């Protein structure tokens, strides 16, 4: 097993805060596995699609539309040559997050030591699960980036092979840069690849193959593994889960509120994933106004019912998974990111996470 999270809590990346002041302390006081926050409401350049784009060849940022696009009217070969020179030189600094694109990252770095000190003095801030040997970062996956960021003629970059290859390599190198920087703070790092657009895979609107998806994601996961980190992938809607489970990913992150039963349709793939030590991040905590409608006990009950269904389905296939074993391969997260939620909802979700995490663990004492 990669590690035994046992319902440790973390989050998906984006928060709705407008400023970084005090945010690192908030993250440490509520999450077992702290992460650097993406703050799209602070600056449009901190959105999941612009945040990682600056090293890409011929990329342009349109401030009026608050979007990025590729300008393929230029001599692309020169831009590609420069990009691959930096890539082949393994120039991680070229692929870093610019400070104006990632205030949350640099604030997290700056305040990490003080937060660790405060956390130790306060015995974990009351969250009860000491998994401080891990920190989390995140990147935007190639399918989602390639379908969202287009060229000047609105053609999705995922259908331009030259650009798509650069997108994959840019993500890989940024992930490696993050790992290098985060390992200065904590030796064990996890990087999630966020792929909301995997929900469109297999539809008539997305013309990419299963093998292509697996190949692209594995290139990124292998880059993450190269530097001693572990790799997660997050999809916040339904998809062909067998595709993601066939990759070399270590953590599968799902919206367990909406799509747990859909995941169980691929039970043999889930069994194989858990059997090789894979971890499931159950997005069971609502990330919208519904957070005010449920107690932590109700959220815990819903997840436990799901884990029991997983155990029963596994046993029906002749695989003996105990609930205890599944629990030790489980993380707890919100359904999805919190960047689009009102600040009151975002704060409520962060406050709910340690209650759910602790309540689930207490059921196994």
C-alpha positions in Angstrom: 0.0 0.0 0.0 1.3 3.5 -0.9 0.2 4.8 2.5 -2.7 4.3 4.8 -4.8 7.5 4.9 -7.6 6.0 7.0 -10.2 8.7 6.1 -7.6 11.5 6.3 -9.1 14.8 4.9 -7.8 16.9 2.1 -9.4 19.1 -0.6 -9.3 19.6 -4.4 -7.4 22.8 -4.7 -9.6 25.9 -5.5 -11.0 28.0 -2.7 -13.3 31.0 -3.0 -11.1 33.4 -0.9 -10.2 36.7 -2.4 -7.0 37.1 -0.3 -4.3 34.8 1.1 -4.2 36.5 4.5 -4.6 33.8 7.2 -5.6 31.2 4.6 -2.6 28.8 5.2 -3.5 28.7 8.9 -7.1 27.9 8.0 -6.0 25.1 5.7 -3.7 23.6 8.4 -6.4 23.8 11.1 -9.0 21.9 9.0 -7.2 19.5 6.7 -5.1 16.5 7.6 -3.2 16.8 4.3 -2.7 20.5 3.6 -2.5 21.8 0.1 -1.7 25.0 -1.7 -4.9 26.9 -2.7 -5.9 28.0 -6.1 -7.7 31.4 -5.8 -9.6 32.1 -9.1 -11.7 34.8 -7.5 -8.6 36.7 -6.5 -7.3 37.0 -10.1 -8.5 35.4 -13.3 -5.0 34.2 -13.9 -5.3 31.9 -11.0 -8.0 29.8 -12.7 -7.2 26.2 -13.3 -6.8 26.8 -17.1 -4.6 30.0 -17.0 -2.5 29.1 -14.0 -0.4 26.6 -15.8 -0.3 28.0 -19.3 2.5 30.6 -19.4 5.4 28.3 -20.5 3.4 27.0 -23.5 4.4 28.0 -27.1 2.5 30.8 -28.7 0.1 31.1 -25.8 -1.7 34.5 -25.4 -3.7 35.8 -22.5 -6.7 38.0 -23.3 -7.4 40.2 -20.3 -10.7 41.4 -21.7 -12.1 37.9 -22.0 -10.0 36.6 -19.1 -9.1 33.6 -21.2 -6.0 32.1 -22.8 -5.6 30.9 -26.4 -2.9 29.7 -28.8 -1.9 31.9 -31.6 -1.2 29.5 -34.5 -0.9 32.3 -37.0 2.7 32.9 -35.9 5.7 30.8 -37.0 4.9 28.0 -34.5 8.1 26.1 -35.3 10.2 28.8 -33.5 8.0 28.7 -30.4 8.1 24.9 -30.4 11.8 24.8 -30.7 12.3 27.0 -27.7 9.8 25.1 -25.7 11.5 21.7 -26.4 14.9 23.2 -25.7 13.7 24.0 -22.2 12.0 20.6 -21.8 15.0 18.6 -23.0 17.3 20.6 -20.7 15.0 19.6 -17.8 14.7 23.3 -16.9 12.1 23.0 -14.2 12.4 26.7 -13.4 11.1 27.5 -16.8 7.9 25.6 -16.0 7.3 27.1 -12.6 4.1 28.9 -11.5 4.6 32.6 -11.9 3.9 34.4 -8.7 1.2 36.6 -10.2 -0.5 33.4 -11.3 -0.3 31.5 -8.0 -0.4 33.7 -4.9 -1.8 30.7 -3.0 1.2 28.6 -3.8 3.8 31.1 -2.6 1.8 32.1 0.5 1.6 28.4 1.4 5.3 28.0 1.0 6.0 31.2 3.1 3.8 30.2 6.0 4.3 26.4 6.0 6.9 26.3 8.9 4.9 28.6 11.1 1.7 26.6 10.5 3.6 23.3 11.3 4.9 24.9 14.5 1.4 26.1 15.5 -0.1 22.7 14.5 2.4 20.9 16.7 1.8 23.2 19.7 -2.0 22.8 19.3 -1.9 19.0 18.7 -3.2 19.2 15.2 -5.7 22.0 15.7 -8.3 19.5 16.8 -8.4 17.6 13.5 -7.3 14.5 15.2 -5.4 12.7 12.4 -1.7 13.3 12.1 -0.9 12.8 8.4 1.4 15.8 8.4 4.1 13.9 6.5 2.1 14.7 3.3 1.3 17.8 1.4 -0.7 18.1 -1.8 -0.4 20.1 -5.0 -2.4 20.0 -8.2 -2.3 20.5 -12.0 -4.9 20.7 -14.7 -5.1 17.6 -16.8 -4.4 17.5 -20.6 -7.9 16.5 -21.6 -9.6 19.3 -19.7 -6.9 21.9 -20.7 -6.9 20.8 -24.3 -10.7 20.9 -24.6 -10.9 24.3 -22.9 -8.0 26.3 -24.3 -8.4 26.8 -28.0 -6.6 28.6 -30.8 -7.6 31.9 -32.2 -10.2 30.2 -34.4 -11.8 28.4 -31.5 -10.4 25.0 -32.4 -9.7 23.1 -29.2 -5.9 22.6 -28.8 -6.5 18.9 -28.0 -6.9 18.3 -31.7 -3.6 19.9 -32.6 -1.0 17.2 -32.0 1.9 19.6 -31.8 0.2 21.7 -29.1 -1.2 18.7 -27.3 2.3 17.1 -26.9 3.4 20.4 -25.4 0.4 20.6 -23.1 1.3 17.1 -21.7 4.9 17.9 -21.2 4.2 21.3 -19.7 1.9 19.7 -17.1 4.5 17.0 -16.4 7.3 19.6 -15.9 5.1 21.9 -13.7 4.2 18.9 -11.6 7.9 18.1 -11.1 8.7 21.7 -10.3 5.9 21.7 -7.7 7.3 18.5 -6.2 10.8 19.9 -5.9 9.4 23.0 -4.2 7.0 21.2 -1.9 9.6 18.6 -0.9 11.6 21.5 0.6 8.7 21.7 3.1 7.7 18.1 3.5 9.3 14.9 2.1 6.1 13.3 1.0 4.1 14.9 -1.8 1.0 14.0 -3.7 0.0 15.8 -6.9 -3.6 15.5 -8.2 -4.3 15.9 -11.9 -7.7 17.6 -12.2 -9.8 16.2 -15.2 -13.4 17.5 -15.0 -13.7 17.1 -18.8 -13.2 13.4 -18.5 -17.0 13.5 -18.1 -17.2 14.2 -21.8 -15.0 11.2 -22.8 -16.9 8.8 -25.1 -19.4 11.4 -26.2 -19.9 12.5 -29.8 -18.3 15.9 -28.9 -14.9 14.5 -27.9 -12.9 12.7 -30.5 -10.0 11.1 -28.5 -9.3 7.5 -27.9 -9.0 5.5 -24.8 -5.4 4.6 -25.6 -4.6 8.3 -26.1 -6.1 9.3 -22.8 -4.2 6.6 -20.9 -1.0 7.4 -22.7 -1.2 11.1 -21.9 -2.1 10.6 -18.3 0.5 7.9 -17.7 3.2 10.3 -19.1 2.2 12.8 -16.4 1.9 10.1 -13.6 5.4 8.8 -14.5 6.8 12.3 -14.2 5.2 12.6 -10.8 6.6 9.2 -9.7 10.0 10.1 -11.1 10.5 12.6 -8.3 9.2 10.3 -5.6 5.7 11.7 -5.3 2.4 10.0 -5.7 -0.2 10.8 -8.3 -4.0 11.4 -8.0 -6.6 12.0 -10.7 -9.9 13.9 -10.0 -13.1 13.8 -12.1 -16.0 15.6 -10.5 -18.7 13.9 -12.7 -19.4 10.6 -14.3 -17.0 9.0 -16.7 -15.8 5.7 -18.0 -14.0 4.9 -14.7 -12.2 1.9 -16.2 -10.1 4.3 -18.3 -8.7 6.1 -15.2 -8.3 2.9 -13.3 -6.3 1.4 -16.1 -3.6 4.1 -15.7 -0.7 4.1 -13.3 -2.5 6.5 -10.9 -2.2 6.0 -7.2 -5.3 7.9 -6.0 -8.7 8.1 -7.7 -10.8 11.1 -6.6 -14.5 11.0 -7.3 -17.7 12.9 -6.5 -19.0 10.2 -4.2 -22.2 12.1 -3.5 -23.3 11.9 -7.1 -21.4 9.0 -8.8 -20.5 6.4 -6.3 -22.9 3.9 -7.8 -21.6 4.6 -11.3 -18.1 3.8 -10.1 -19.3 0.4 -8.8 -20.5 -0.5 -12.3 -16.7 -1.0 -12.9 -16.3 -3.2 -9.8 -13.7 -5.5 -11.3 -11.5 -2.5 -12.2 -12.1 -1.0 -8.7 -11.1 -4.3 -7.1 -7.9 -4.5 -9.2 -7.1 -0.9 -8.2 -7.6 -1.5 -4.5 -5.7 -4.8 -4.8 -2.6 -3.0 -6.0 -2.8 -0.6 -3.1 -4.7 2.2 -4.8 -6.5 4.8 -2.7 -9.9 6.3 -3.3 -10.6 9.9 -2.3 -14.3 10.0 -1.6 -15.8 13.4 -2.4 -18.6 12.9 0.1 -18.8 16.4 1.6 -21.2 18.7 -0.3 -19.5 21.8 -1.9 -22.6 23.9 -2.3 -25.4 25.3 -0.2 -26.5 21.8 0.7 -23.6 21.7 3.2 -26.0 23.4 5.6 -28.6 20.7 5.2 -26.6 17.8 6.6 -24.9 16.9 9.8 -21.5 15.3 9.8 -23.2 12.1 11.0 -25.5 12.0 8.0 -22.5 12.4 5.7 -20.6 9.7 7.4 -23.6 7.4 7.2 -23.9 7.9 3.5 -20.2 7.1 2.9 -20.3 4.0 5.1 -23.4 2.7 3.2 -21.4 3.1 0.0 -18.4 1.3 1.4 -20.6 -1.6 2.5 -22.0 -1.9 -1.0 -18.4 -1.9 -2.3 -17.5 -4.7 0.1 -20.6 -6.7 -0.9 -19.9 -6.3 -4.6 -16.2 -7.3 -4.1 -17.2 -10.4 -2.1 -19.6 -11.4 -4.8 -16.6 -11.5 -7.2 -14.7 -13.7 -4.8 -12.5 -11.0 -3.4 -12.6 -10.6 0.4 -12.3 -6.9 1.2 -13.2 -5.9 4.7 -14.6 -2.5 5.5 -11.6 -1.9 7.6 -9.3 -2.5 4.6 -11.2 -0.2 2.4 -11.2 2.5 5.2 -7.4 2.4 5.3 -7.3 3.1 1.6 -9.7 6.0 1.8 -9.4 9.8 1.8 -12.2 12.2 2.5 -12.7 15.3 0.4 -15.4 17.8 -0.7 -17.3 16.8 -3.8 -15.2 19.2 -5.9 -13.3 22.4 -5.7 -14.6 25.4 -3.8 -13.6 28.2 -6.1 -17.1 28.8 -7.4 -18.8 28.7 -4.0 -19.7 31.7 -1.7 -17.1 32.2 1.0 -19.6 31.2 3.7 -20.1 27.8 1.9 -16.4 27.3 1.4 -15.7 27.9 5.1 -18.5 25.6 6.1 -17.1 22.8 3.9 -13.7 23.2 5.5 -15.2 23.1 8.9 -17.2 20.0 8.1 -14.3 18.0 6.7 -12.5 17.3 10.1 -15.8 16.4 11.7 -16.5 13.8 9.0 -12.9 12.5 9.0 -12.8 12.1 12.7 -16.3 10.6 12.9 -15.5 8.0 10.3 -12.3 6.9 12.1 -14.1 6.7 15.4 -16.3 4.0 14.0 -13.3 1.7 13.8 -12.1 2.0 17.4 
